[in-house]
Amino acid sequence: MGSLIETMVDGYNDLFTNRRDPRVDGWLFMDSPWPTFFICISYVLIVKVIGPQYMKTRPPFQLRNILVAYNAFQVVFSTWIFYEIGMSGWFTHYSFRCQPVDYSDNPSAVRMTHASWWYYFSKFTEFFDTFFFVLHKKFEHVSTLHVIHHGCMPMSVWFGVKFTPGGHSTFFGLINSFVHIVMYTYYMLAAMGPNYRRYIWWKKYLTNFQMVQFIMIFSHAFQLGFTECKYPRAFMWWIGGHAVLFFFLFSDFYINAYIKGAAKVKAYANGTVTFSMSNGHANGKVSNGITKLVNGHANGYANGKANGHANGYANGHANGHANGHANGHANGYANGHANGSIPSNSVHSEENNGRVPNAPDSTSFSTRARQLMCMNVDSVMD
């Protein structure tokens, strides 16, 4: 056991002493991986535990002006990083097929090293994407995909800057910075309010854009498996593997948000949809203009008592409780009026050329469907 620990310690010291790039010695957070690791862990705790608990009894913060300024800063910052990485090599003399790391003090090599560190630092500024979600109480956007993506990136990029701050792997930073220019431009326009919504019709394509990014990154990385190149193969697998992982995560998000989500909207628009809500709200079906109230629709308690009335659609309005007691009244189109308790499946509306009197039309159903779906690219951001 003692020899195993000694071997591990020797391996750790060899890695971080003999295999490092000495040009980054003394740079902020570069001497050890632990500061970056603990910052990432702190980020996860803040956005998943501390932040939601703090905001639990507080109203959402109004941060429009701050969001506009923050996103404008990120656009400028990402543009500068993109320019620096490009001018340090990719726009000048780098080879897209094989580019070893230049560890010399050549001005372009040193410039690429600095650009790589700033790209690493930008991963921390992106934490504020999630902090703003928490302060807005948009906890549904703090998804597993979002947190994994933002929480892992600083640690991943740290290894690149520590050992290979240049060469083949910096293609990742070049492409990712360009994607962020587009993304934060979208976020800035969205934060500016309803008057600018007409300029962000391309929201859906942001996810496609990100998936194309990951395809480019893992294709560029894995080509080294078929080429003789003096570049560490471990980083080929590290970067390519990350790109593949995030490609599938973003693909899953896209399928659920835009393909399956679009099918739900279409079902609402066509007037055929089965929906359910818990805690005594609604279980029913809209089909061919006829609405059936199953187990009631109540803004109150199901299977309980209410002093007043509960409002729901049963091809009109039904006020009362299903399978319960009501000291109020139920009004609906059921060939007349229904008062008191409404048994399951007992309320049917008259049919009027496929439409329900006094019920929302297909446009309203479509609008409601869109409201029910949380399809916000802000959750995946990068």
RANOR-V66074 format. One record per residue. N is the residue number from 1. RES is the residue in three letters. SS is DSSP state (H for helix, E for strand, - for the rest). PHI is phi in whole degrees, 0 to 359 (* if undefined). PSI is psi as a letter, one per 20 degrees, with the letter a starting at -180 (none if undefined). Layout:
{{N;RES;SS;PHI;PSI} {N;RES;SS;PHI;PSI}}
This chain:
{{1;MET;-;*;g} {2;GLY;H;296;h} {3;SER;H;292;h} {4;LEU;H;295;g} {5;ILE;H;297;g} {6;GLU;H;297;g} {7;THR;H;297;g} {8;MET;H;295;g} {9;VAL;H;295;g} {10;ASP;H;297;g} {11;GLY;H;295;g} {12;TYR;H;297;g} {13;ASN;H;295;h} {14;ASP;H;295;g} {15;LEU;H;296;g} {16;PHE;H;272;i} {17;THR;H;249;g} {18;ASN;H;269;h} {19;ARG;-;254;i} {20;ARG;-;286;r} {21;ASP;-;266;o} {22;PRO;H;295;i} {23;ARG;H;293;h} {24;VAL;H;261;j} {25;ASP;-;301;p} {26;GLY;-;85;i} {27;TRP;-;287;q} {28;LEU;-;306;p} {29;PHE;-;70;j} {30;MET;-;270;i} {31;ASP;-;284;h} {32;SER;-;211;q} {33;PRO;-;283;i} {34;TRP;H;292;h} {35;PRO;H;302;g} {36;THR;H;296;g} {37;PHE;H;300;g} {38;PHE;H;290;h} {39;ILE;H;295;g} {40;CYS;H;295;g} {41;ILE;H;296;g} {42;SER;H;298;h} {43;TYR;H;302;g} {44;VAL;H;298;g} {45;LEU;H;297;h} {46;ILE;H;294;g} {47;VAL;H;277;h} {48;LYS;H;255;h} {49;VAL;H;234;f} {50;ILE;H;295;g} {51;GLY;H;299;g} {52;PRO;H;301;h} {53;GLN;H;293;g} {54;TYR;H;296;h} {55;MET;H;274;i} {56;LYS;-;304;g} {57;THR;-;252;j} {58;ARG;-;244;q} {59;PRO;-;286;q} {60;PRO;-;299;q} {61;PHE;-;284;q} {62;GLN;-;266;o} {63;LEU;-;234;k} {64;ARG;H;304;g} {65;ASN;H;296;h} {66;ILE;H;295;g} {67;LEU;H;296;g} {68;VAL;H;298;g} {69;ALA;H;295;g} {70;TYR;H;298;g} {71;ASN;H;292;h} {72;ALA;H;297;g} {73;PHE;H;299;g} {74;GLN;H;294;h} {75;VAL;H;297;g} {76;VAL;H;294;g} {77;PHE;H;298;g} {78;SER;H;295;h} {79;THR;H;296;g} {80;TRP;H;295;g} {81;ILE;H;296;g} {82;PHE;H;302;g} {83;TYR;H;295;g} {84;GLU;H;294;g} {85;ILE;H;295;h} {86;GLY;H;294;g} {87;MET;H;287;h} {88;SER;H;282;i} {89;GLY;H;185;g} {90;TRP;H;290;h} {91;PHE;-;268;i} {92;THR;-;238;f} {93;HIS;-;235;i} {94;TYR;-;289;q} {95;SER;-;260;p} {96;PHE;-;286;i} {97;ARG;-;274;g} {98;CYS;-;202;p} {99;GLN;-;224;n} {100;PRO;-;295;r} {101;VAL;-;279;p} {102;ASP;-;263;o} {103;TYR;-;269;j} {104;SER;-;278;r} {105;ASP;-;264;k} {106;ASN;-;303;p} {107;PRO;H;306;g} {108;SER;H;290;h} {109;ALA;H;292;g} {110;VAL;H;294;h} {111;ARG;H;298;g} {112;MET;H;295;h} {113;THR;H;298;g} {114;HIS;H;296;g} {115;ALA;H;297;h} {116;SER;H;296;g} {117;TRP;H;295;g} {118;TRP;H;294;h} {119;TYR;H;296;g} {120;TYR;H;302;g} {121;PHE;H;297;h} {122;SER;H;297;h} {123;LYS;H;293;h} {124;PHE;H;284;h} {125;THR;H;296;h} {126;GLU;-;288;i} {127;PHE;H;303;h} {128;PHE;H;294;h} {129;ASP;H;307;g} {130;THR;H;286;h} {131;PHE;H;302;h} {132;PHE;H;292;h} {133;PHE;H;301;g} {134;VAL;H;295;g} {135;LEU;H;293;h} {136;HIS;-;274;i} {137;LYS;-;63;k} {138;LYS;-;264;m} {139;PHE;H;293;h} {140;GLU;H;295;h} {141;HIS;H;278;i} {142;VAL;-;275;m} {143;SER;-;279;r} {144;THR;H;300;g} {145;LEU;H;302;g} {146;HIS;H;298;g} {147;VAL;H;290;g} {148;ILE;H;299;g} {149;HIS;H;299;g} {150;HIS;H;287;h} {151;GLY;H;287;h} {152;CYS;H;272;h} {153;MET;H;300;g} {154;PRO;H;301;g} {155;MET;H;293;g} {156;SER;H;297;g} {157;VAL;H;289;h} {158;TRP;H;303;g} {159;PHE;H;298;h} {160;GLY;H;297;g} {161;VAL;H;290;h} {162;LYS;H;292;h} {163;PHE;H;244;h} {164;THR;-;220;m} {165;PRO;-;279;m} {166;GLY;-;161;r} {167;GLY;H;78;b} {168;HIS;H;304;g} {169;SER;H;289;i} {170;THR;H;289;i} {171;PHE;H;301;h} {172;PHE;H;302;g} {173;GLY;H;295;h} {174;LEU;H;298;g} {175;ILE;H;293;g} {176;ASN;H;296;h} {177;SER;H;295;h} {178;PHE;H;296;g} {179;VAL;H;299;h} {180;HIS;H;292;h} {181;ILE;H;301;g} {182;VAL;H;293;g} {183;MET;H;299;g} {184;TYR;H;288;h} {185;THR;H;295;g} {186;TYR;H;299;g} {187;TYR;H;299;h} {188;MET;H;296;g} {189;LEU;H;296;g} {190;ALA;H;295;h} {191;ALA;H;287;i} {192;MET;-;281;i} {193;GLY;-;109;r} {194;PRO;H;302;h} {195;ASN;H;297;i} {196;TYR;H;254;j} {197;ARG;H;299;h} {198;ARG;H;294;i} {199;TYR;H;269;i} {200;ILE;H;239;k} {201;TRP;-;298;i} {202;TRP;-;270;j} {203;LYS;-;308;g} {204;LYS;H;304;h} {205;TYR;H;282;i} {206;LEU;H;298;g} {207;THR;H;294;g} {208;ASN;H;302;g} {209;PHE;H;300;g} {210;GLN;H;292;h} {211;MET;H;294;h} {212;VAL;H;298;h} {213;GLN;H;305;g} {214;PHE;H;292;h} {215;ILE;H;298;g} {216;MET;H;297;g} {217;ILE;H;291;g} {218;PHE;H;286;h} {219;SER;H;294;g} {220;HIS;H;294;h} {221;ALA;H;288;g} {222;PHE;H;287;i} {223;GLN;H;296;h} {224;LEU;H;295;i} {225;GLY;H;292;i} {226;PHE;H;241;j} {227;THR;-;225;q} {228;GLU;-;282;o} {229;CYS;-;212;p} {230;LYS;-;278;m} {231;TYR;-;223;p} {232;PRO;-;304;p} {233;ARG;H;295;h} {234;ALA;H;301;h} {235;PHE;H;286;h} {236;MET;H;300;g} {237;TRP;H;290;h} {238;TRP;H;297;g} {239;ILE;H;287;g} {240;GLY;H;298;g} {241;GLY;H;296;g} {242;HIS;H;301;g} {243;ALA;H;296;g} {244;VAL;H;296;g} {245;LEU;H;303;g} {246;PHE;H;290;h} {247;PHE;H;298;g} {248;PHE;H;289;h} {249;LEU;H;296;g} {250;PHE;H;290;h} {251;SER;H;296;g} {252;ASP;H;298;g} {253;PHE;H;300;g} {254;TYR;H;297;g} {255;ILE;H;298;g} {256;ASN;H;289;h} {257;ALA;H;277;h} {258;TYR;H;248;h} {259;ILE;H;272;g} {260;LYS;H;293;h} {261;GLY;H;297;g} {262;ALA;H;295;h} {263;ALA;H;295;h} {264;LYS;H;295;g} {265;VAL;H;298;g} {266;LYS;H;296;h} {267;ALA;H;296;g} {268;TYR;H;298;g} {269;ALA;H;296;h} {270;ASN;-;277;i} {271;GLY;-;81;j} {272;THR;-;234;o} {273;VAL;E;202;q} {274;THR;E;252;p} {275;PHE;E;225;q} {276;SER;E;212;q} {277;MET;E;223;q} {278;SER;-;271;r} {279;ASN;-;61;l} {280;GLY;-;73;k} {281;HIS;-;270;f} {282;ALA;E;201;p} {283;ASN;E;226;o} {284;GLY;E;197;a} {285;LYS;E;215;p} {286;VAL;E;252;o} {287;SER;E;212;p} {288;ASN;-;53;k} {289;GLY;-;82;j} {290;ILE;E;247;p} {291;THR;E;252;p} {292;LYS;E;248;p} {293;LEU;E;263;o} {294;VAL;E;251;p} {295;ASN;E;61;j} {296;GLY;E;83;r} {297;HIS;E;218;o} {298;ALA;-;222;p} {299;ASN;-;267;m} {300;GLY;-;178;c} {301;TYR;-;242;p} {302;ALA;-;273;q} {303;ASN;-;57;k} {304;GLY;-;216;b} {305;LYS;E;241;q} {306;ALA;E;215;p} {307;ASN;-;262;n} {308;GLY;-;144;b} {309;HIS;-;216;q} {310;ALA;-;246;q} {311;ASN;-;253;p} {312;GLY;E;203;r} {313;TYR;-;263;p} {314;ALA;-;223;m} {315;ASN;-;58;l} {316;GLY;-;156;c} {317;HIS;-;232;p} {318;ALA;E;235;p} {319;ASN;-;243;o} {320;GLY;-;155;a} {321;HIS;-;231;p} {322;ALA;E;275;q} {323;ASN;-;54;k} {324;GLY;-;209;a} {325;HIS;E;243;q} {326;ALA;E;228;p} {327;ASN;-;265;k} {328;GLY;-;242;c} {329;HIS;-;216;r} {330;ALA;-;235;p} {331;ASN;-;242;p} {332;GLY;-;195;r} {333;TYR;-;271;n} {334;ALA;-;224;l} {335;ASN;-;59;k} {336;GLY;-;148;b} {337;HIS;-;240;q} {338;ALA;-;242;p} {339;ASN;-;240;p} {340;GLY;-;97;c} {341;SER;-;272;q} {342;ILE;E;247;o} {343;PRO;-;294;q} {344;SER;-;299;p} {345;ASN;-;65;j} {346;SER;-;259;i} {347;VAL;-;256;o} {348;HIS;E;232;q} {349;SER;-;261;q} {350;GLU;-;288;q} {351;GLU;E;263;p} {352;ASN;E;228;n} {353;ASN;-;56;l} {354;GLY;-;81;j} {355;ARG;E;246;q} {356;VAL;E;258;p} {357;PRO;-;301;p} {358;ASN;-;65;j} {359;ALA;-;258;q} {360;PRO;-;297;q} {361;ASP;-;279;a} {362;SER;H;297;h} {363;THR;H;296;g} {364;SER;H;295;g} {365;PHE;H;299;g} {366;SER;H;298;g} {367;THR;H;297;g} {368;ARG;H;297;h} {369;ALA;H;299;g} {370;ARG;H;295;h} {371;GLN;H;292;h} {372;LEU;H;288;h} {373;MET;-;269;p} {374;CYS;-;259;n} {375;MET;-;247;m} {376;ASN;-;240;o} {377;VAL;H;297;i} {378;ASP;H;302;h} {379;SER;H;285;i} {380;VAL;-;240;i} {381;MET;-;347;q} {382;ASP;-;201;none}}
